[in-house]
Amino acid sequence: MLTSFSPLDGDIWRMPAFPQGIGLVASIALASVYLVSKAVPSRRLTNNNGDPIPNGPWGLPVVGSCLSLTRYPEITLDYWAKKFGPIYSMWLGNQLVVVISDPHIVKDLMVSHGAIFSSRREGFLKCQTAFAGRGITATPYNNQWRKHRRMAMHWLNARAVDEYTHVLDFEATAMVQELYKYGGAGKTPINPQPHAGRCSLNNMLTFVFGIRTPTIEDPLVGTALRLSREFMRVSGAVSNLTDFIPLLQHIPNHMISRAKKLNEDLVETYGGLIKDIESKLKRGEPVPDCLTKTMLAAREEEELDDTDMAILASAFIIGGMES
């Protein structure tokens, strides 16, 4: 309770007395208001031409809209698209994200104006940790990205893809035959996901390493499916806060440990397959044309190290399996 002002010596006035602790509480409250005001991003952000960012949901201080996207984020994103329109924005931690749900707008931005929008944010978990600053799907538009893109385009141009059409047909047929076999000609319910995963995996293994898995029991199938799923869980845009709250990147946590372990497993698994192919080439054994063979031949010219090749191969395998 505040007391009234009272004079001292007729001219000097004594300040009102506060109960013990009120000053501390008031200071904390004022500091909290200040921090919140600084943490909440302004919706009045504009580009260089003065155009405002698209409207969108308000998030919480510090974390933004991350907590709204923890479970079934696609449902929330669809709800926001219906509420705010085909282009809207949101904050994920300290990162402003613009969401586009109209395919025509996506084509205009990513295809017609692809040179402008080809770069990407260098995520801490995906790019810097899991992919060790490499990988064509994770790095910003820079010299390393252009180097990896040159290697990729050698095998992604229309002529090269046409040469793999028979592989796609063969693996699709093999998948249907396995579903028929393991499902007892339709008598036994089975989960088709591992079989579809193996089909995609074999397509990418042929493309990257010139090999395939003979059966779904092959250990490489389980390893590749596990690594692919773990990569999506660790690096997904709405799967963690570490990528969007810089402070967490300096504090040991479970997500950083998982990303480091994922990097080790990717290098061990796909880097190991590259080493096997390199050994075959040194022994003079025949190796089918594939991305790995091209990378090994161009290693010195493109200044590729073992990690470069392992992560580039990983990016192709994971991208092909999850597409």
Salt bridges, closest charged atoms under 4 A:
ASP78 OD2 - LYS82 NZ 3.18
ASP108 OD1 - HIS113 ND1 3.60
GLU171 OE2 - ARG212 NE 2.73
GLU178 OE1 - HIS195 ND1 3.43
GLU178 OE1 - ARG198 NH1 3.37
GLU230 OE2 - ARG258 NE 2.85
ASP265 OD2 - ARG226 NH1 3.52
ASP265 OD2 - LYS261 NZ 2.90
GLU278 OE2 - LYS282 NZ 3.94
GLU278 OE2 - ARG299 NH1 3.32
GLU285 OE2 - ARG283 NE 2.73
ASP289 OD1 - LYS293 NZ 3.31
GLU302 OE1 - ARG150 NH2 2.90
ASP305 OD2 - ARG134 NH2 3.02
ASP306 OD2 - LYS275 NZ 3.06
ASP306 OD1 - ARG299 NH2 2.94
ASP308 OD1 - ARG134 NE 2.94
ASP308 OD1 - HIS148 NE2 3.38
GLU322 OE1 - ARG229 NH2 2.55
